[in-house]
Amino acid sequence: MDPTEDTQLAAVRQQQIVDLINRNQSAKLAELRSNFGVSEATIRRDLAALESKGVIVRTHGGAVTNLLVSQVEPNESRAVSNVDEKVRIGIAATKLITGEKTVFLDAGTTALQIACEAQENTRCRYVTSSLGIANELKKRSVPYLYVIGGAYLELNDSFTGSIAISTVRSLSFDIAFLCVSSVDVERQQVSIGLDAYSQVQKEVIGVSRQKYVVADHTKFRTGAFVSTATFDQIDGVITTDLVGKTAIEKMKLANLDVVLA
């Protein structure tokens, strides 16, 4: 076959792959291989080429539309959104940190406000997957600071990947403060927009005795891309009365400890 024709066929197939992923928001390797009748190696090459163009994002076992990733605001943007509300939430969360607890702070600008309230003379151990939060805790001179390493994900200033996941699995936390993209009171679940970080958060939930979501009122909406926990897998939510009475009542009916800052 003429190499030019090969290139043309690949270009057509890749455009069809983009169309399918954008339409369904994601696709698995097996699904793409079956749909287009080519080998897994060919699909992997197609996905690598498409990711290099910025039109899709590869995940473990498939790909997601770049439209989803573009909906996740970078930390720099979120850091200046609803600051007063996040400060109040950070102060309220700090009141749950007592004694010699091992505390996990998730990657996110609301958890950053908890770090800003950390005391130099604390006897607690602080663990985080966020470079920015680690730097803030270092500035606060907390005596016991641990950082979970791995592949750095700039979009939410976190460490992720297999190294981060295996590290979390080897630890145990007394209390974890989780940052999410969505608190869905109708479906009773919390979710985040980044598939790449979702497994780290799931592992944290699995090794934590208490799990509190910290979320300002803008996070109370229909689920984001990846659900990381249902309401029965977490202990409570720290937020403000800006979420509204209906959402507060629904969380309480689901037996969540609702802490209003």
C-alpha positions in Angstrom: 0.0 0.0 0.0 1.2 3.5 -0.8 2.6 5.1 2.4 0.7 8.3 1.6 -2.5 6.3 1.7 -1.5 4.8 5.1 -1.0 8.3 6.4 -4.3 9.4 5.1 -6.1 6.4 6.6 -4.5 7.0 9.9 -5.6 10.7 9.8 -9.2 9.7 9.1 -9.2 7.1 11.8 -7.7 9.5 14.4 -10.3 12.1 13.6 -13.0 9.5 14.1 -11.4 8.5 17.4 -11.5 12.2 18.5 -15.2 12.4 17.5 -16.0 9.2 19.4 -14.2 10.3 22.6 -15.7 13.8 22.5 -19.2 12.4 22.0 -18.9 9.8 24.9 -16.4 11.9 27.0 -14.1 8.8 27.2 -13.2 5.5 25.5 -11.4 2.3 26.5 -8.6 0.7 24.4 -10.6 -2.4 23.8 -13.6 -0.4 22.6 -11.4 1.6 20.2 -9.7 -1.5 18.9 -13.0 -3.2 18.3 -14.6 -0.2 16.6 -11.8 0.5 14.2 -10.6 -3.1 13.6 -6.9 -2.4 14.2 -4.4 -3.6 16.8 -4.0 -2.3 20.3 -0.5 -1.0 19.3 -2.0 1.0 16.5 -4.6 2.5 18.8 -1.9 3.4 21.4 0.1 5.2 18.6 -3.1 7.0 17.6 -3.8 8.1 21.1 -0.2 9.2 21.7 -0.4 11.3 18.5 -3.7 12.9 19.5 -2.5 13.7 23.0 0.6 15.4 21.5 -1.8 17.7 19.6 -3.7 18.4 22.8 -7.1 17.1 21.6 -7.4 14.1 24.1 -5.8 13.0 27.3 -4.6 9.5 27.7 -5.6 7.6 30.9 -4.8 4.1 32.2 -6.6 1.8 29.6 -8.0 4.5 27.4 -8.5 8.2 26.9 -10.8 11.1 27.9 -11.8 14.2 26.0 -9.6 17.2 26.6 -12.9 19.1 27.1 -13.2 17.5 30.5 -9.7 18.5 31.5 -10.2 22.0 30.4 -13.1 22.3 32.8 -10.7 21.8 35.7 -9.4 25.2 36.7 -5.7 25.5 37.5 -4.8 26.0 41.1 -3.8 29.6 40.4 -7.3 30.5 39.3 -9.1 28.6 42.1 -6.8 30.2 44.7 -8.4 33.6 44.2 -12.0 32.3 44.1 -14.2 32.5 47.2 -11.2 33.2 49.4 -13.1 34.4 52.4 -15.3 31.3 52.4 -12.3 29.0 52.1 -10.6 30.8 55.0 -13.6 30.2 57.2 -13.7 26.5 56.1 -10.0 26.2 56.9 -10.5 27.6 60.4 -13.4 25.3 61.1 -11.4 22.3 59.9 -8.5 23.1 62.1 -10.8 22.7 65.2 -11.0 19.0 64.3 -7.2 18.6 64.5 -6.3 17.8 68.1 -3.8 15.9 70.1 -1.2 13.9 68.1 -3.3 13.1 65.1 -1.9 12.1 61.7 -3.6 14.6 59.3 -3.8 14.2 55.5 -4.3 17.4 53.5 -5.5 16.8 50.0 -4.4 18.8 46.9 -6.6 21.8 46.6 -7.0 25.5 47.5 -9.4 24.8 50.4 -7.0 22.4 52.0 -4.3 25.0 51.6 -6.3 27.3 53.9 -6.1 24.5 56.6 -2.3 24.5 56.2 -2.4 28.3 56.7 -3.9 27.7 60.1 -1.3 25.1 61.2 0.6 25.9 64.4 4.3 25.7 64.9 4.0 23.9 68.2 1.5 21.3 67.0 2.1 17.6 67.9 0.3 16.4 64.8 1.9 14.8 61.8 0.9 16.5 58.6 0.9 14.5 55.3 0.1 16.0 51.9 0.2 15.1 48.2 0.4 18.8 47.3 3.7 20.7 46.7 2.1 24.1 47.5 0.6 22.8 50.8 3.9 21.2 51.7 5.6 24.6 51.2 3.0 26.4 53.3 3.4 23.9 56.1 7.2 24.3 55.9 6.8 28.1 56.2 4.7 27.4 59.3 7.6 25.3 60.8 5.4 22.4 61.7 7.7 19.8 63.3 6.3 16.7 61.5 5.8 17.1 57.8 5.6 14.3 55.2 5.2 14.7 51.5 3.8 12.0 49.2 5.9 12.0 46.1 5.3 10.7 42.5 4.6 12.2 39.1 3.9 15.9 39.5 0.5 17.1 38.1 0.7 20.8 37.6 -3.0 21.3 37.0 -3.9 20.7 40.7 -0.4 21.0 42.2 -0.4 17.3 43.2 1.8 14.2 43.1 0.1 11.2 41.5 0.8 7.9 39.7 1.9 4.5 40.9 4.5 5.9 43.4 2.0 8.1 45.1 -0.6 5.3 45.2 1.8 2.7 46.7 3.0 5.3 49.3 -0.6 6.1 50.4 -1.3 2.4 50.8 1.5 2.0 53.2 0.2 4.8 55.5 -2.7 5.4 57.9 -4.3 8.7 58.7 -6.5 9.7 61.7 -8.3 12.3 59.7 -8.2 13.3 56.0 -9.5 16.6 54.5 -10.5 16.0 50.9 -10.9 18.5 48.1 -13.4 17.7 45.4 -14.9 19.2 42.3 -18.4 18.2 43.1 -20.6 17.4 46.1 -23.7 15.8 44.5 -26.4 15.7 47.2 -28.9 14.0 44.9 -26.7 11.1 43.9 -25.0 11.2 47.3 -21.4 11.2 46.0 -18.4 13.3 45.7 -16.2 13.5 42.6 -13.2 15.2 41.0 -12.5 16.3 37.5 -9.0 14.7 37.2 -8.9 11.0 36.4 -5.1 11.1 36.9 -5.5 12.1 40.6 -8.7 10.2 41.4 -7.0 6.9 42.5 -4.8 8.7 45.0 -7.9 10.2 46.6 -9.6 6.8 46.7 -6.6 5.3 48.4 -6.5 8.1 51.0 -10.2 7.4 51.8 -9.4 3.7 52.2 -6.6 4.3 54.8 -8.2 7.2 56.8 -10.2 6.8 60.0 -12.2 10.0 59.5 -12.9 11.6 56.1 -14.1 15.2 55.8 -14.8 16.9 52.5 -13.9 20.6 52.5 -15.9 22.5 49.9 -17.2 26.0 49.3 -20.7 26.5 48.0 -19.7 26.4 44.3 -18.8 22.7 44.6 -22.4 21.7 45.3 -23.4 20.6 41.8 -23.9 17.6 39.6 -21.0 15.1 39.7 -17.7 15.8 38.0 -15.9 13.3 35.9 -14.7 10.7 38.4 -16.6 9.7 41.5 -14.2 9.0 44.4 -16.7 8.3 47.2 -20.3 7.9 48.1 -21.7 9.6 51.2 -21.6 6.4 53.2 -17.8 6.3 52.7 -17.1 9.7 54.2 -17.9 11.1 57.7 -18.7 14.7 57.0 -18.6 17.9 55.0 -17.2 21.2 56.1 -18.8 24.1 54.2 -20.8 27.3 54.8 -24.5 28.1 54.9 -24.2 29.5 51.4 -24.9 26.0 50.1 -28.5 26.4 51.2 -30.9 24.7 53.6 -32.0 22.0 51.2 -28.4 20.7 50.6 -27.7 20.8 54.3 -30.8 18.8 55.2 -30.0 16.2 52.5 -26.5 15.7 53.8 -27.8 15.4 57.4 -30.4 12.8 56.2 -27.5 10.9 54.7 -25.9 10.8 58.2 -23.1 13.2 57.4 -21.6 15.4 60.0 -22.2 18.9 58.5 -19.9 21.5 59.9 -20.8 25.0 58.9 -18.0 27.5 59.0 
